[in-house]
Amino acid sequence: MQTKLYNSYRITHKNGSVETINAENLVEALRNMGIDELTSPVLQTYMEAEGIRTLVADMPAEIPFTSVVNDNAGGSIATPLSGTVHVGDQLSFKAVPARNYVFKNWKLNDVIVSEEAEFVFTFPDLNGDASAVFKATFEKAPVTWTTAVSPAEATGDGAMTFPSSGVTPADGTVSAIAVNSEHYTFDHWERNGVSVGTNNVLSAEADEPAEGETSVVYTAVYTEA
């Protein structure tokens, strides 16, 4: 059983009617009447009795909450970072991944509560937990890449790369092979113009696009035989 302290306000309306409202303060009293404080049809009001202590059996428990990003970062939170709510209250959450990251899940006190970046949460009784900590978890996005041949005319002579494209998990390895032709010989591989190996079998770390890059292209560079 909880208790809450109220004041009692005797309110006289302009039409002569009188009523008594119990509330924590006058603004709340007028709000409970559905009256805008600035345009109230109230003629006068005064505190009739101070310190009325009323038993409130169903007052919902207060829950302090915070919102954080998981330890490896990877994004940000567009939602209140902290505050206090009650059991039954709703709060909207939104996680925003950083470049080259994807959202993974939301956790409440280390328990997954949503796999959607945006969701509305209704606060339950936390069963003994003193507070609620929401954590947005992100992970590196997989790397999408393509292969190419340079000079382009080498393809007409039969020089080729295989496969032509792929998707590799972040921090994984990109694998491809460059095939010579009768008139062109493989020289080296380039990643977006930077040399990454001289073996015709490519094995390179799946680096995500750098700032300013729009894609990842591994090019097999050939020379005329």
C-alpha positions as CSV (number, residue, x, y, z in Angstrom):
1,M,0.0,0.0,0.0
2,Q,1.4,3.4,-1.0
3,T,0.4,6.9,0.1
4,K,0.4,10.1,-1.8
5,L,-0.1,13.7,-0.5
6,Y,-2.9,15.7,-2.0
7,N,-4.2,19.2,-1.4
8,S,-7.9,20.1,-1.5
9,Y,-9.0,23.1,-3.7
10,R,-12.4,24.8,-3.4
11,I,-13.1,26.2,-6.8
12,T,-15.9,28.7,-7.6
13,H,-16.9,29.0,-11.2
14,K,-18.2,32.1,-12.9
15,N,-21.6,30.6,-13.1
16,G,-21.7,30.4,-9.4
17,S,-21.2,26.6,-9.0
18,V,-18.7,25.4,-6.5
19,E,-16.7,22.2,-6.4
20,T,-13.8,20.7,-4.5
21,I,-10.9,19.0,-6.3
22,N,-8.2,17.0,-4.6
23,A,-4.9,17.3,-6.5
24,E,-1.1,17.7,-5.9
25,N,-1.3,21.3,-7.0
26,L,-3.7,23.9,-8.6
27,V,-2.5,23.3,-12.1
28,E,-3.2,19.6,-11.8
29,A,-6.6,20.4,-10.3
30,L,-7.6,22.5,-13.2
31,R,-6.2,19.9,-15.6
32,N,-8.3,17.2,-13.9
33,M,-11.3,19.4,-14.6
34,G,-10.4,19.6,-18.3
35,I,-9.9,23.3,-18.0
36,D,-7.0,25.3,-19.6
37,E,-5.4,27.3,-16.8
38,L,-5.2,30.4,-19.0
39,T,-8.8,30.4,-20.2
40,S,-10.4,28.9,-17.1
41,P,-14.0,29.9,-16.4
42,V,-13.0,29.9,-12.7
43,L,-14.0,33.0,-10.7
44,Q,-11.8,32.2,-7.7
45,T,-10.1,29.3,-6.0
46,Y,-8.4,28.7,-2.7
47,M,-6.9,25.8,-0.8
48,E,-9.6,24.6,1.5
49,A,-7.5,22.2,3.5
50,E,-3.8,21.3,3.2
51,G,-2.2,17.9,3.6
52,I,-4.9,15.4,2.8
53,R,-3.1,12.1,2.8
54,T,-5.0,9.6,0.6
55,L,-4.3,5.9,0.3
56,V,-3.5,4.9,-3.3
57,A,-3.6,1.2,-3.5
58,D,-3.0,0.9,-7.3
59,M,-0.3,3.6,-7.8
60,P,2.0,1.9,-10.4
61,A,5.6,1.5,-9.4
62,E,8.2,3.9,-10.7
63,I,10.9,2.6,-12.9
64,P,14.1,4.5,-13.7
65,F,15.5,3.7,-17.1
66,T,18.5,4.4,-19.3
67,S,19.3,3.7,-22.9
68,V,22.8,2.9,-24.0
69,V,24.7,1.6,-27.1
70,N,26.5,-1.8,-26.9
71,D,30.2,-1.8,-26.1
72,N,31.5,-1.9,-29.7
73,A,29.3,1.1,-30.6
74,G,28.3,0.9,-34.3
75,G,25.4,3.4,-34.1
76,S,23.4,5.8,-32.0
77,I,20.0,6.1,-30.2
78,A,17.3,8.5,-31.2
79,T,15.2,8.1,-28.0
80,P,15.2,9.4,-24.4
81,L,18.5,8.4,-22.8
82,S,17.2,8.3,-19.3
83,G,14.1,9.1,-17.2
84,T,11.5,7.6,-15.0
85,V,8.3,5.8,-16.1
86,H,5.6,3.6,-14.4
87,V,4.5,0.1,-14.9
88,G,2.1,0.2,-17.9
89,D,3.7,3.3,-19.5
90,Q,4.8,3.1,-23.1
91,L,8.0,4.5,-24.6
92,S,9.2,4.6,-28.2
93,F,12.8,3.4,-29.0
94,K,14.8,4.0,-32.2
95,A,18.3,2.8,-33.0
96,V,20.3,4.3,-35.9
97,P,23.2,2.2,-37.4
98,A,26.4,4.0,-38.3
99,R,28.1,3.7,-41.7
100,N,28.9,0.0,-42.5
101,Y,26.9,-1.3,-39.5
102,V,23.5,-2.9,-39.2
103,F,21.1,-3.0,-36.2
104,K,21.0,-6.4,-34.4
105,N,18.6,-6.1,-31.4
106,W,17.4,-4.2,-28.3
107,K,18.1,-5.8,-24.9
108,L,16.4,-5.0,-21.6
109,N,18.7,-5.8,-18.7
110,D,20.6,-8.2,-21.1
111,V,17.4,-10.0,-22.4
112,I,16.4,-9.4,-26.0
113,V,13.1,-7.6,-26.3
114,S,13.1,-6.6,-30.0
115,E,14.9,-7.2,-33.2
116,E,13.4,-4.1,-34.8
117,A,15.4,-0.9,-34.8
118,E,12.1,1.0,-33.9
119,F,9.6,-0.4,-31.5
120,V,7.2,0.7,-28.7
121,F,7.7,-0.9,-25.3
122,T,5.1,-1.2,-22.6
123,F,6.8,-1.4,-19.2
124,P,5.9,-4.5,-17.2
125,D,6.7,-5.1,-13.5
126,L,10.5,-5.8,-13.6
127,N,10.2,-8.5,-10.9
128,G,12.7,-7.2,-8.5
129,D,15.0,-5.3,-10.9
130,A,15.5,-1.8,-9.5
131,S,16.0,-0.1,-12.9
132,A,15.7,-0.8,-16.7
133,V,18.7,-0.6,-18.9
134,F,17.9,-0.7,-22.7
135,K,20.9,-1.6,-24.9
136,A,21.0,-1.1,-28.7
137,T,23.3,-3.7,-30.3
138,F,24.9,-3.2,-33.7
139,E,27.2,-5.4,-35.8
140,K,29.4,-4.8,-38.8
141,A,27.5,-5.1,-42.1
142,P,28.5,-7.8,-44.6
143,V,30.7,-6.6,-47.5
144,T,29.2,-6.7,-51.0
145,W,31.8,-6.7,-53.7
146,T,32.3,-7.2,-57.4
147,T,35.3,-8.2,-59.6
148,A,36.5,-6.6,-62.9
149,V,39.2,-7.0,-65.5
150,S,41.7,-4.3,-66.6
151,P,42.2,-3.4,-69.4
152,A,38.6,-4.1,-70.4
153,E,39.6,-5.4,-73.8
154,A,41.3,-8.3,-72.2
155,T,37.9,-9.8,-71.5
156,G,37.2,-10.0,-75.3
157,D,40.4,-12.1,-75.6
158,G,39.2,-14.5,-72.9
159,A,40.8,-13.1,-69.7
160,M,38.3,-13.3,-66.9
161,T,37.6,-13.2,-63.1
162,F,35.5,-15.7,-61.1
163,P,33.1,-15.1,-59.4
164,S,31.9,-11.8,-60.7
165,S,30.4,-10.7,-57.3
166,G,29.8,-11.8,-53.8
167,V,28.8,-11.0,-50.2
168,T,31.2,-11.8,-47.5
169,P,30.6,-11.5,-43.7
170,A,32.4,-8.6,-42.1
171,D,36.0,-9.5,-41.2
172,G,35.8,-12.5,-43.5
173,T,37.8,-13.3,-46.6
174,V,37.1,-12.4,-50.2
175,S,38.2,-15.2,-52.6
176,A,38.4,-15.0,-56.4
177,I,40.5,-16.2,-59.3
178,A,41.9,-14.5,-62.3
179,V,42.2,-16.5,-65.5
180,N,44.8,-15.7,-68.2
181,S,44.1,-15.7,-71.9
182,E,46.3,-16.3,-74.9
183,H,47.3,-12.7,-75.3
184,Y,47.0,-11.4,-71.7
185,T,48.9,-12.4,-68.5
186,F,47.6,-11.7,-65.0
187,D,49.8,-9.2,-63.2
188,H,48.1,-8.2,-59.9
189,W,44.8,-7.6,-58.0
190,E,43.7,-4.2,-57.0
191,R,41.0,-3.2,-54.5
192,N,39.4,0.1,-55.6
193,G,42.7,1.1,-57.2
194,V,45.1,-0.2,-54.5
195,S,47.2,-3.3,-55.0
196,V,46.2,-6.2,-52.7
197,G,48.2,-9.1,-54.1
198,T,50.1,-10.6,-57.1
199,N,48.8,-14.2,-56.9
200,N,46.1,-14.9,-59.4
201,V,44.1,-16.5,-56.6
202,L,42.8,-13.7,-54.6
203,S,42.5,-14.0,-50.8
204,A,41.8,-10.7,-49.2
205,E,40.2,-9.3,-46.0
206,A,36.6,-8.2,-46.6
207,D,37.1,-4.5,-45.8
208,E,34.0,-2.4,-45.9
209,P,33.8,0.7,-48.2
210,A,35.9,3.5,-46.8
211,E,34.5,7.0,-46.4
212,G,33.8,8.4,-49.8
213,E,33.7,5.0,-51.5
214,T,30.4,3.7,-52.9
215,S,31.4,0.1,-53.5
216,V,34.2,-2.5,-53.2
217,V,35.7,-3.6,-56.6
218,Y,38.5,-6.1,-56.9
219,T,40.1,-5.7,-60.3
220,A,42.4,-8.3,-61.9
221,V,45.0,-6.3,-63.8
222,Y,46.5,-7.9,-66.9
223,T,49.4,-7.1,-69.2
224,E,49.7,-8.1,-72.8
225,A,51.7,-11.3,-73.2
